[in-house]
Amino acid sequence: MMSFLLPGDAKQTAKVVDRLKIFSIAPSLGGVESLVTQPITTTHHAMSEEDRSRRGII
């Protein structure tokens, strides 16, 4: 598993995710395929912007 932060807001980082060729965007790591996730649009989408910010999810 790898984790990294990209500079920019959600729209800017989504552009990077959309351009990936090998990885598919998905909220789950339960399978064997290569995935990428953007917490602000998947796993933490239902949280308010304030709650995400307090938890460092930007």
PDBQT receptor file of N, H, CA, C and O in Angstrom, charges set to zero:
ATOM      1  N   MET A   1       0.840  -1.155   0.000  1.00  0.00    +0.000 N 
ATOM      2  CA  MET A   1       0.000   0.000   0.000  1.00  0.00    +0.000 C 
ATOM      3  C   MET A   1       0.892   1.226   0.000  1.00  0.00    +0.000 C 
ATOM      4  O   MET A   1       1.906   1.270   0.698  1.00  0.00    +0.000 OA
ATOM      5  N   MET A   2       0.516   2.207  -0.775  1.00  0.00    +0.000 N 
ATOM      6  H   MET A   2      -0.307   2.171  -1.342  1.00  0.00    +0.000 HD
ATOM      7  CA  MET A   2       1.208   3.493  -0.797  1.00  0.00    +0.000 C 
ATOM      8  C   MET A   2       0.201   4.583  -0.481  1.00  0.00    +0.000 C 
ATOM      9  O   MET A   2      -0.986   4.453  -0.779  1.00  0.00    +0.000 OA
ATOM     10  N   SER A   3       0.671   5.631   0.110  1.00  0.00    +0.000 N 
ATOM     11  H   SER A   3       1.635   5.736   0.352  1.00  0.00    +0.000 HD
ATOM     12  CA  SER A   3      -0.164   6.781   0.391  1.00  0.00    +0.000 C 
ATOM     13  C   SER A   3       0.657   8.027   0.123  1.00  0.00    +0.000 C 
ATOM     14  O   SER A   3       1.825   8.102   0.506  1.00  0.00    +0.000 OA
ATOM     15  N   PHE A   4       0.052   9.002  -0.532  1.00  0.00    +0.000 N 
ATOM     16  H   PHE A   4      -0.896   8.941  -0.843  1.00  0.00    +0.000 HD
ATOM     17  CA  PHE A   4       0.751  10.264  -0.746  1.00  0.00    +0.000 C 
ATOM     18  C   PHE A   4      -0.263  11.381  -0.888  1.00  0.00    +0.000 C 
ATOM     19  O   PHE A   4      -1.428  11.152  -1.213  1.00  0.00    +0.000 OA
ATOM     20  N   LEU A   5       0.196  12.574  -0.642  1.00  0.00    +0.000 N 
ATOM     21  H   LEU A   5       1.143  12.760  -0.378  1.00  0.00    +0.000 HD
ATOM     22  CA  LEU A   5      -0.639  13.765  -0.738  1.00  0.00    +0.000 C 
ATOM     23  C   LEU A   5      -0.235  14.558  -1.965  1.00  0.00    +0.000 C 
ATOM     24  O   LEU A   5       0.949  14.704  -2.266  1.00  0.00    +0.000 OA
ATOM     25  N   LEU A   6      -1.228  15.066  -2.664  1.00  0.00    +0.000 N 
ATOM     26  H   LEU A   6      -2.191  14.947  -2.420  1.00  0.00    +0.000 HD
ATOM     27  CA  LEU A   6      -0.976  15.934  -3.800  1.00  0.00    +0.000 C 
ATOM     28  C   LEU A   6      -1.328  17.358  -3.402  1.00  0.00    +0.000 C 
ATOM     29  O   LEU A   6      -2.328  17.579  -2.719  1.00  0.00    +0.000 OA
ATOM     30  N   PRO A   7      -0.525  18.323  -3.819  1.00  0.00    +0.000 N 
ATOM     31  CA  PRO A   7      -0.882  19.710  -3.521  1.00  0.00    +0.000 C 
ATOM     32  C   PRO A   7      -2.085  20.113  -4.370  1.00  0.00    +0.000 C 
ATOM     33  O   PRO A   7      -2.211  19.687  -5.518  1.00  0.00    +0.000 OA
ATOM     34  N   GLY A   8      -2.947  20.917  -3.815  1.00  0.00    +0.000 N 
ATOM     35  H   GLY A   8      -2.845  21.263  -2.882  1.00  0.00    +0.000 HD
ATOM     36  CA  GLY A   8      -4.097  21.401  -4.565  1.00  0.00    +0.000 C 
ATOM     37  C   GLY A   8      -5.400  21.032  -3.897  1.00  0.00    +0.000 C 
ATOM     38  O   GLY A   8      -5.430  20.332  -2.885  1.00  0.00    +0.000 OA
ATOM     39  N   ASP A   9      -6.487  21.524  -4.492  1.00  0.00    +0.000 N 
ATOM     40  H   ASP A   9      -6.463  22.093  -5.314  1.00  0.00    +0.000 HD
ATOM     41  CA  ASP A   9      -7.811  21.240  -3.939  1.00  0.00    +0.000 C 
ATOM     42  C   ASP A   9      -8.372  19.971  -4.572  1.00  0.00    +0.000 C 
ATOM     43  O   ASP A   9      -7.699  19.312  -5.364  1.00  0.00    +0.000 OA
ATOM     44  N   ALA A  10      -9.608  19.637  -4.215  1.00  0.00    +0.000 N 
ATOM     45  H   ALA A  10     -10.155  20.173  -3.572  1.00  0.00    +0.000 HD
ATOM     46  CA  ALA A  10     -10.219  18.389  -4.674  1.00  0.00    +0.000 C 
ATOM     47  C   ALA A  10     -10.315  18.324  -6.195  1.00  0.00    +0.000 C 
ATOM     48  O   ALA A  10     -10.083  17.266  -6.780  1.00  0.00    +0.000 OA
ATOM     49  N   LYS A  11     -10.651  19.427  -6.836  1.00  0.00    +0.000 N 
ATOM     50  H   LYS A  11     -10.840  20.286  -6.361  1.00  0.00    +0.000 HD
ATOM     51  CA  LYS A  11     -10.764  19.430  -8.301  1.00  0.00    +0.000 C 
ATOM     52  C   LYS A  11      -9.411  19.198  -8.958  1.00  0.00    +0.000 C 
ATOM     53  O   LYS A  11      -9.314  18.457  -9.937  1.00  0.00    +0.000 OA
ATOM     54  N   GLN A  12      -8.376  19.820  -8.433  1.00  0.00    +0.000 N 
ATOM     55  H   GLN A  12      -8.455  20.421  -7.638  1.00  0.00    +0.000 HD
ATOM     56  CA  GLN A  12      -7.037  19.657  -9.002  1.00  0.00    +0.000 C 
ATOM     57  C   GLN A  12      -6.522  18.236  -8.820  1.00  0.00    +0.000 C 
ATOM     58  O   GLN A  12      -5.938  17.663  -9.740  1.00  0.00    +0.000 OA
ATOM     59  N   THR A  13      -6.734  17.667  -7.643  1.00  0.00    +0.000 N 
ATOM     60  H   THR A  13      -7.208  18.132  -6.896  1.00  0.00    +0.000 HD
ATOM     61  CA  THR A  13      -6.248  16.314  -7.419  1.00  0.00    +0.000 C 
ATOM     62  C   THR A  13      -7.080  15.287  -8.188  1.00  0.00    +0.000 C 
ATOM     63  O   THR A  13      -6.559  14.244  -8.584  1.00  0.00    +0.000 OA
ATOM     64  N   ALA A  14      -8.363  15.570  -8.401  1.00  0.00    +0.000 N 
ATOM     65  H   ALA A  14      -8.786  16.417  -8.080  1.00  0.00    +0.000 HD
ATOM     66  CA  ALA A  14      -9.203  14.669  -9.205  1.00  0.00    +0.000 C 
ATOM     67  C   ALA A  14      -8.683  14.579 -10.634  1.00  0.00    +0.000 C 
ATOM     68  O   ALA A  14      -8.779  13.524 -11.262  1.00  0.00    +0.000 OA
ATOM     69  N   LYS A  15      -8.137  15.668 -11.151  1.00  0.00    +0.000 N 
ATOM     70  H   LYS A  15      -8.060  16.525 -10.641  1.00  0.00    +0.000 HD
ATOM     71  CA  LYS A  15      -7.561  15.650 -12.500  1.00  0.00    +0.000 C 
ATOM     72  C   LYS A  15      -6.412  14.656 -12.585  1.00  0.00    +0.000 C 
ATOM     73  O   LYS A  15      -6.252  13.970 -13.594  1.00  0.00    +0.000 OA
ATOM     74  N   VAL A  16      -5.615  14.580 -11.530  1.00  0.00    +0.000 N 
ATOM     75  H   VAL A  16      -5.745  15.137 -10.710  1.00  0.00    +0.000 HD
ATOM     76  CA  VAL A  16      -4.503  13.618 -11.496  1.00  0.00    +0.000 C 
ATOM     77  C   VAL A  16      -5.058  12.193 -11.480  1.00  0.00    +0.000 C 
ATOM     78  O   VAL A  16      -4.604  11.339 -12.242  1.00  0.00    +0.000 OA
ATOM     79  N   VAL A  17      -6.027  11.940 -10.622  1.00  0.00    +0.000 N 
ATOM     80  H   VAL A  17      -6.396  12.633 -10.003  1.00  0.00    +0.000 HD
ATOM     81  CA  VAL A  17      -6.624  10.609 -10.512  1.00  0.00    +0.000 C 
ATOM     82  C   VAL A  17      -7.252  10.193 -11.843  1.00  0.00    +0.000 C 
ATOM     83  O   VAL A  17      -7.116   9.043 -12.261  1.00  0.00    +0.000 OA
ATOM     84  N   ASP A  18      -7.928  11.109 -12.498  1.00  0.00    +0.000 N 
ATOM     85  H   ASP A  18      -8.038  12.043 -12.159  1.00  0.00    +0.000 HD
ATOM     86  CA  ASP A  18      -8.589  10.809 -13.767  1.00  0.00    +0.000 C 
ATOM     87  C   ASP A  18      -7.604  10.456 -14.885  1.00  0.00    +0.000 C 
ATOM     88  O   ASP A  18      -7.977   9.794 -15.852  1.00  0.00    +0.000 OA
ATOM     89  N   ARG A  19      -6.372  10.887 -14.759  1.00  0.00    +0.000 N 
ATOM     90  H   ARG A  19      -6.069  11.425 -13.973  1.00  0.00    +0.000 HD
ATOM     91  CA  ARG A  19      -5.376  10.635 -15.803  1.00  0.00    +0.000 C 
ATOM     92  C   ARG A  19      -4.575   9.353 -15.573  1.00  0.00    +0.000 C 
ATOM     93  O   ARG A  19      -3.753   8.987 -16.414  1.00  0.00    +0.000 OA
ATOM     94  N   LEU A  20      -4.797   8.669 -14.462  1.00  0.00    +0.000 N 
ATOM     95  H   LEU A  20      -5.465   8.965 -13.779  1.00  0.00    +0.000 HD
ATOM     96  CA  LEU A  20      -4.062   7.436 -14.187  1.00  0.00    +0.000 C 
ATOM     97  C   LEU A  20      -4.442   6.352 -15.190  1.00  0.00    +0.000 C 
ATOM     98  O   LEU A  20      -5.606   6.235 -15.575  1.00  0.00    +0.000 OA
ATOM     99  N   LYS A  21      -3.465   5.566 -15.606  1.00  0.00    +0.000 N 
ATOM    100  H   LYS A  21      -2.520   5.661 -15.293  1.00  0.00    +0.000 HD
ATOM    101  CA  LYS A  21      -3.691   4.512 -16.599  1.00  0.00    +0.000 C 
ATOM    102  C   LYS A  21      -3.776   3.125 -15.965  1.00  0.00    +0.000 C 
ATOM    103  O   LYS A  21      -4.545   2.287 -16.436  1.00  0.00    +0.000 OA
ATOM    104  N   ILE A  22      -3.014   2.865 -14.919  1.00  0.00    +0.000 N 
ATOM    105  H   ILE A  22      -2.389   3.546 -14.536  1.00  0.00    +0.000 HD
ATOM    106  CA  ILE A  22      -2.933   1.524 -14.341  1.00  0.00    +0.000 C 
ATOM    107  C   ILE A  22      -3.943   1.337 -13.212  1.00  0.00    +0.000 C 
ATOM    108  O   ILE A  22      -4.478   0.241 -13.043  1.00  0.00    +0.000 OA
ATOM    109  N   PHE A  23      -4.204   2.358 -12.458  1.00  0.00    +0.000 N 
ATOM    110  H   PHE A  23      -3.769   3.248 -12.596  1.00  0.00    +0.000 HD
ATOM    111  CA  PHE A  23      -5.056   2.262 -11.283  1.00  0.00    +0.000 C 
ATOM    112  C   PHE A  23      -6.482   2.698 -11.603  1.00  0.00    +0.000 C 
ATOM    113  O   PHE A  23      -6.706   3.590 -12.422  1.00  0.00    +0.000 OA
ATOM    114  N   SER A  24      -7.431   2.057 -10.947  1.00  0.00    +0.000 N 
ATOM    115  H   SER A  24      -7.249   1.332 -10.282  1.00  0.00    +0.000 HD
ATOM    116  CA  SER A  24      -8.842   2.445 -11.051  1.00  0.00    +0.000 C 
ATOM    117  C   SER A  24      -9.228   3.142  -9.759  1.00  0.00    +0.000 C 
ATOM    118  O   SER A  24      -8.750   2.767  -8.688  1.00  0.00    +0.000 OA
ATOM    119  N   ILE A  25     -10.093   4.159  -9.844  1.00  0.00    +0.000 N 
ATOM    120  H   ILE A  25     -10.481   4.464 -10.713  1.00  0.00    +0.000 HD
ATOM    121  CA  ILE A  25     -10.542   4.829  -8.630  1.00  0.00    +0.000 C 
ATOM    122  C   ILE A  25     -11.658   3.999  -7.999  1.00  0.00    +0.000 C 
ATOM    123  O   ILE A  25     -12.610   3.607  -8.672  1.00  0.00    +0.000 OA
ATOM    124  N   ALA A  26     -11.529   3.739  -6.710  1.00  0.00    +0.000 N 
ATOM    125  H   ALA A  26     -10.755   4.058  -6.163  1.00  0.00    +0.000 HD
ATOM    126  CA  ALA A  26     -12.511   2.943  -5.975  1.00  0.00    +0.000 C 
ATOM    127  C   ALA A  26     -12.321   3.179  -4.484  1.00  0.00    +0.000 C 
ATOM    128  O   ALA A  26     -11.203   3.447  -4.045  1.00  0.00    +0.000 OA
ATOM    129  N   PRO A  27     -13.391   3.084  -3.694  1.00  0.00    +0.000 N 
ATOM    130  CA  PRO A  27     -13.287   3.335  -2.258  1.00  0.00    +0.000 C 
ATOM    131  C   PRO A  27     -12.846   2.143  -1.427  1.00  0.00    +0.000 C 
ATOM    132  O   PRO A  27     -12.674   2.289  -0.216  1.00  0.00    +0.000 OA
ATOM    133  N   SER A  28     -12.655   0.971  -2.017  1.00  0.00    +0.000 N 
ATOM    134  H   SER A  28     -12.795   0.852  -3.000  1.00  0.00    +0.000 HD
ATOM    135  CA  SER A  28     -12.370  -0.233  -1.250  1.00  0.00    +0.000 C 
ATOM    136  C   SER A  28     -10.986  -0.788  -1.566  1.00  0.00    +0.000 C 
ATOM    137  O   SER A  28     -10.516  -0.706  -2.700  1.00  0.00    +0.000 OA
ATOM    138  N   LEU A  29     -10.348  -1.348  -0.558  1.00  0.00    +0.000 N 
ATOM    139  H   LEU A  29     -10.730  -1.415   0.364  1.00  0.00    +0.000 HD
ATOM    140  CA  LEU A  29      -9.070  -2.026  -0.763  1.00  0.00    +0.000 C 
ATOM    141  C   LEU A  29      -9.240  -3.523  -0.524  1.00  0.00    +0.000 C 
ATOM    142  O   LEU A  29      -8.275  -4.205  -0.178  1.00  0.00    +0.000 OA
ATOM    143  N   GLY A  30     -10.450  -4.041  -0.704  1.00  0.00    +0.000 N 
ATOM    144  H   GLY A  30     -11.234  -3.487  -0.985  1.00  0.00    +0.000 HD
ATOM    145  CA  GLY A  30     -10.735  -5.432  -0.408  1.00  0.00    +0.000 C 
ATOM    146  C   GLY A  30     -10.384  -6.423  -1.503  1.00  0.00    +0.000 C 
ATOM    147  O   GLY A  30     -10.414  -7.631  -1.269  1.00  0.00    +0.000 OA
ATOM    148  N   GLY A  31     -10.051  -5.942  -2.691  1.00  0.00    +0.000 N 
ATOM    149  H   GLY A  31     -10.027  -4.961  -2.881  1.00  0.00    +0.000 HD
ATOM    150  CA  GLY A  31      -9.748  -6.846  -3.794  1.00  0.00    +0.000 C 
ATOM    151  C   GLY A  31      -8.263  -6.937  -4.070  1.00  0.00    +0.000 C 
ATOM    152  O   GLY A  31      -7.442  -6.416  -3.315  1.00  0.00    +0.000 OA
ATOM    153  N   VAL A  32      -7.930  -7.602  -5.158  1.00  0.00    +0.000 N 
ATOM    154  H   VAL A  32      -8.597  -8.024  -5.771  1.00  0.00    +0.000 HD
ATOM    155  CA  VAL A  32      -6.524  -7.783  -5.523  1.00  0.00    +0.000 C 
ATOM    156  C   VAL A  32      -6.090  -6.833  -6.629  1.00  0.00    +0.000 C 
ATOM    157  O   VAL A  32      -4.912  -6.799  -6.984  1.00  0.00    +0.000 OA
ATOM    158  N   GLU A  33      -7.019  -6.063  -7.178  1.00  0.00    +0.000 N 
ATOM    159  H   GLU A  33      -7.976  -6.090  -6.889  1.00  0.00    +0.000 HD
ATOM    160  CA  GLU A  33      -6.671  -5.132  -8.238  1.00  0.00    +0.000 C 
ATOM    161  C   GLU A  33      -6.008  -3.874  -7.672  1.00  0.00    +0.000 C 
ATOM    162  O   GLU A  33      -6.105  -3.585  -6.480  1.00  0.00    +0.000 OA
ATOM    163  N   SER A  34      -5.339  -3.142  -8.549  1.00  0.00    +0.000 N 
ATOM    164  H   SER A  34      -5.260  -3.377  -9.518  1.00  0.00    +0.000 HD
ATOM    165  CA  SER A  34      -4.700  -1.891  -8.141  1.00  0.00    +0.000 C 
ATOM    166  C   SER A  34      -5.746  -0.781  -8.148  1.00  0.00    +0.000 C 
ATOM    167  O   SER A  34      -6.422  -0.551  -9.151  1.00  0.00    +0.000 OA
ATOM    168  N   LEU A  35      -5.866  -0.097  -7.010  1.00  0.00    +0.000 N 
ATOM    169  H   LEU A  35      -5.316  -0.284  -6.196  1.00  0.00    +0.000 HD
ATOM    170  CA  LEU A  35      -6.877   0.943  -6.860  1.00  0.00    +0.000 C 
ATOM    171  C   LEU A  35      -6.257   2.235  -6.372  1.00  0.00    +0.000 C 
ATOM    172  O   LEU A  35      -5.168   2.243  -5.796  1.00  0.00    +0.000 OA
ATOM    173  N   VAL A  36      -6.955   3.311  -6.606  1.00  0.00    +0.000 N 
ATOM    174  H   VAL A  36      -7.839   3.304  -7.074  1.00  0.00    +0.000 HD
ATOM    175  CA  VAL A  36      -6.604   4.608  -6.041  1.00  0.00    +0.000 C 
ATOM    176  C   VAL A  36      -7.887   5.182  -5.454  1.00  0.00    +0.000 C 
ATOM    177  O   VAL A  36      -8.972   4.980  -5.997  1.00  0.00    +0.000 OA
ATOM    178  N   THR A  37      -7.757   5.885  -4.360  1.00  0.00    +0.000 N 
ATOM    179  H   THR A  37      -6.875   6.049  -3.919  1.00  0.00    +0.000 HD
ATOM    180  CA  THR A  37      -8.939   6.490  -3.756  1.00  0.00    +0.000 C 
ATOM    181  C   THR A  37      -8.648   7.935  -3.393  1.00  0.00    +0.000 C 
ATOM    182  O   THR A  37      -7.516   8.294  -3.070  1.00  0.00    +0.000 OA
ATOM    183  N   GLN A  38      -9.657   8.733  -3.449  1.00  0.00    +0.000 N 
ATOM    184  H   GLN A  38     -10.577   8.441  -3.711  1.00  0.00    +0.000 HD
ATOM    185  CA  GLN A  38      -9.580  10.131  -3.058  1.00  0.00    +0.000 C 
ATOM    186  C   GLN A  38     -10.613  10.297  -1.936  1.00  0.00    +0.000 C 
ATOM    187  O   GLN A  38     -11.801  10.458  -2.218  1.00  0.00    +0.000 OA
ATOM    188  N   PRO A  39     -10.178  10.261  -0.670  1.00  0.00    +0.000 N 
ATOM    189  CA  PRO A  39     -11.116  10.230   0.455  1.00  0.00    +0.000 C 
ATOM    190  C   PRO A  39     -12.192  11.307   0.424  1.00  0.00    +0.000 C 
ATOM    191  O   PRO A  39     -13.316  11.063   0.861  1.00  0.00    +0.000 OA
ATOM    192  N   ILE A  40     -11.872  12.482  -0.080  1.00  0.00    +0.000 N 
ATOM    193  H   ILE A  40     -10.959  12.680  -0.436  1.00  0.00    +0.000 HD
ATOM    194  CA  ILE A  40     -12.867  13.557  -0.082  1.00  0.00    +0.000 C 
ATOM    195  C   ILE A  40     -14.054  13.231  -0.989  1.00  0.00    +0.000 C 
ATOM    196  O   ILE A  40     -15.149  13.758  -0.790  1.00  0.00    +0.000 OA
ATOM    197  N   THR A  41     -13.842  12.361  -1.989  1.00  0.00    +0.000 N 
ATOM    198  H   THR A  41     -12.953  11.933  -2.151  1.00  0.00    +0.000 HD
ATOM    199  CA  THR A  41     -14.941  12.017  -2.899  1.00  0.00    +0.000 C 
ATOM    200  C   THR A  41     -15.434  10.592  -2.717  1.00  0.00    +0.000 C 
ATOM    201  O   THR A  41     -16.388  10.191  -3.384  1.00  0.00    +0.000 OA
ATOM    202  N   THR A  42     -14.821   9.816  -1.840  1.00  0.00    +0.000 N 
ATOM    203  H   THR A  42     -14.047  10.142  -1.297  1.00  0.00    +0.000 HD
ATOM    204  CA  THR A  42     -15.247   8.424  -1.660  1.00  0.00    +0.000 C 
ATOM    205  C   THR A  42     -15.559   8.138  -0.197  1.00  0.00    +0.000 C 
ATOM    206  O   THR A  42     -16.688   8.348   0.247  1.00  0.00    +0.000 OA
ATOM    207  N   THR A  43     -14.596   7.673   0.538  1.00  0.00    +0.000 N 
ATOM    208  H   THR A  43     -13.679   7.503   0.177  1.00  0.00    +0.000 HD
ATOM    209  CA  THR A  43     -14.831   7.187   1.902  1.00  0.00    +0.000 C 
ATOM    210  C   THR A  43     -15.281   8.258   2.892  1.00  0.00    +0.000 C 
ATOM    211  O   THR A  43     -15.964   7.929   3.862  1.00  0.00    +0.000 OA
ATOM    212  N   HIS A  44     -14.926   9.518   2.686  1.00  0.00    +0.000 N 
ATOM    213  H   HIS A  44     -14.370   9.785   1.898  1.00  0.00    +0.000 HD
ATOM    214  CA  HIS A  44     -15.274  10.584   3.630  1.00  0.00    +0.000 C 
ATOM    215  C   HIS A  44     -16.170  11.655   3.000  1.00  0.00    +0.000 C 
ATOM    216  O   HIS A  44     -16.250  12.781   3.492  1.00  0.00    +0.000 OA
ATOM    217  N   HIS A  45     -16.831  11.293   1.923  1.00  0.00    +0.000 N 
ATOM    218  H   HIS A  45     -16.766  10.379   1.524  1.00  0.00    +0.000 HD
ATOM    219  CA  HIS A  45     -17.676  12.241   1.196  1.00  0.00    +0.000 C 
ATOM    220  C   HIS A  45     -18.829  12.785   2.048  1.00  0.00    +0.000 C 
ATOM    221  O   HIS A  45     -19.204  13.950   1.913  1.00  0.00    +0.000 OA
ATOM    222  N   ALA A  46     -19.380  11.958   2.909  1.00  0.00    +0.000 N 
ATOM    223  H   ALA A  46     -19.075  11.012   3.019  1.00  0.00    +0.000 HD
ATOM    224  CA  ALA A  46     -20.538  12.366   3.707  1.00  0.00    +0.000 C 
ATOM    225  C   ALA A  46     -20.181  13.308   4.853  1.00  0.00    +0.000 C 
ATOM    226  O   ALA A  46     -21.066  13.922   5.449  1.00  0.00    +0.000 OA
ATOM    227  N   MET A  47     -18.896  13.427   5.166  1.00  0.00    +0.000 N 
ATOM    228  H   MET A  47     -18.176  12.928   4.682  1.00  0.00    +0.000 HD
ATOM    229  CA  MET A  47     -18.479  14.314   6.254  1.00  0.00    +0.000 C 
ATOM    230  C   MET A  47     -18.536  15.764   5.799  1.00  0.00    +0.000 C 
ATOM    231  O   MET A  47     -18.342  16.058   4.620  1.00  0.00    +0.000 OA
ATOM    232  N   SER A  48     -18.798  16.655   6.719  1.00  0.00    +0.000 N 
ATOM    233  H   SER A  48     -18.956  16.417   7.677  1.00  0.00    +0.000 HD
ATOM    234  CA  SER A  48     -18.789  18.076   6.385  1.00  0.00    +0.000 C 
ATOM    235  C   SER A  48     -17.347  18.519   6.109  1.00  0.00    +0.000 C 
ATOM    236  O   SER A  48     -16.394  17.881   6.556  1.00  0.00    +0.000 OA
ATOM    237  N   GLU A  49     -17.210  19.596   5.383  1.00  0.00    +0.000 N 
ATOM    238  H   GLU A  49     -17.984  20.114   5.020  1.00  0.00    +0.000 HD
ATOM    239  CA  GLU A  49     -15.883  20.128   5.087  1.00  0.00    +0.000 C 
ATOM    240  C   GLU A  49     -15.128  20.452   6.374  1.00  0.00    +0.000 C 
ATOM    241  O   GLU A  49     -13.919  20.240   6.461  1.00  0.00    +0.000 OA
ATOM    242  N   GLU A  50     -15.838  20.962   7.362  1.00  0.00    +0.000 N 
ATOM    243  H   GLU A  50     -16.821  21.134   7.292  1.00  0.00    +0.000 HD
ATOM    244  CA  GLU A  50     -15.223  21.298   8.645  1.00  0.00    +0.000 C 
ATOM    245  C   GLU A  50     -14.690  20.052   9.352  1.00  0.00    +0.000 C 
ATOM    246  O   GLU A  50     -13.573  20.061   9.869  1.00  0.00    +0.000 OA
ATOM    247  N   ASP A  51     -15.488  18.975   9.377  1.00  0.00    +0.000 N 
ATOM    248  H   ASP A  51     -16.396  18.967   8.957  1.00  0.00    +0.000 HD
ATOM    249  CA  ASP A  51     -15.048  17.728  10.014  1.00  0.00    +0.000 C 
ATOM    250  C   ASP A  51     -13.836  17.140   9.291  1.00  0.00    +0.000 C 
ATOM    251  O   ASP A  51     -12.887  16.687   9.932  1.00  0.00    +0.000 OA
ATOM    252  N   ARG A  52     -13.868  17.147   7.949  1.00  0.00    +0.000 N 
ATOM    253  H   ARG A  52     -14.638  17.514   7.428  1.00  0.00    +0.000 HD
ATOM    254  CA  ARG A  52     -12.724  16.632   7.183  1.00  0.00    +0.000 C 
ATOM    255  C   ARG A  52     -11.481  17.448   7.490  1.00  0.00    +0.000 C 
ATOM    256  O   ARG A  52     -10.401  16.885   7.673  1.00  0.00    +0.000 OA
ATOM    257  N   SER A  53     -11.615  18.749   7.549  1.00  0.00    +0.000 N 
ATOM    258  H   SER A  53     -12.492  19.207   7.401  1.00  0.00    +0.000 HD
ATOM    259  CA  SER A  53     -10.476  19.624   7.815  1.00  0.00    +0.000 C 
ATOM    260  C   SER A  53      -9.878  19.355   9.189  1.00  0.00    +0.000 C 
ATOM    261  O   SER A  53      -8.656  19.307   9.334  1.00  0.00    +0.000 OA
ATOM    262  N   ARG A  54     -10.738  19.176  10.211  1.00  0.00    +0.000 N 
ATOM    263  H   ARG A  54     -11.730  19.215  10.094  1.00  0.00    +0.000 HD
ATOM    264  CA  ARG A  54     -10.259  18.872  11.561  1.00  0.00    +0.000 C 
ATOM    265  C   ARG A  54      -9.474  17.571  11.608  1.00  0.00    +0.000 C 
ATOM    266  O   ARG A  54      -8.564  17.416  12.422  1.00  0.00    +0.000 OA
ATOM    267  N   ARG A  55      -9.823  16.650  10.746  1.00  0.00    +0.000 N 
ATOM    268  H   ARG A  55     -10.562  16.775  10.084  1.00  0.00    +0.000 HD
ATOM    269  CA  ARG A  55      -9.166  15.343  10.722  1.00  0.00    +0.000 C 
ATOM    270  C   ARG A  55      -8.024  15.276   9.706  1.00  0.00    +0.000 C 
ATOM    271  O   ARG A  55      -7.408  14.225   9.530  1.00  0.00    +0.000 OA
ATOM    272  N   GLY A  56      -7.747  16.386   9.046  1.00  0.00    +0.000 N 
ATOM    273  H   GLY A  56      -8.248  17.239   9.190  1.00  0.00    +0.000 HD
ATOM    274  CA  GLY A  56      -6.640  16.428   8.098  1.00  0.00    +0.000 C 
ATOM    275  C   GLY A  56      -6.977  15.840   6.744  1.00  0.00    +0.000 C 
ATOM    276  O   GLY A  56      -6.069  15.533   5.972  1.00  0.00    +0.000 OA
ATOM    277  N   ILE A  57      -8.251  15.674   6.430  1.00  0.00    +0.000 N 
ATOM    278  H   ILE A  57      -8.989  15.924   7.057  1.00  0.00    +0.000 HD
ATOM    279  CA  ILE A  57      -8.687  15.154   5.135  1.00  0.00    +0.000 C 
ATOM    280  C   ILE A  57      -9.063  16.357   4.281  1.00  0.00    +0.000 C 
ATOM    281  O   ILE A  57     -10.140  16.933   4.434  1.00  0.00    +0.000 OA
ATOM    282  N   ILE A  58      -8.176  16.719   3.399  1.00  0.00    +0.000 N 
ATOM    283  H   ILE A  58      -7.301  16.251   3.274  1.00  0.00    +0.000 HD
ATOM    284  CA  ILE A  58      -8.389  17.945   2.614  1.00  0.00    +0.000 C 
ATOM    285  C   ILE A  58      -8.435  17.664   1.127  1.00  0.00    +0.000 C 
ATOM    286  O   ILE A  58      -8.606  18.587   0.330  1.00  0.00    +0.000 OA
TER     287      ILE A  58
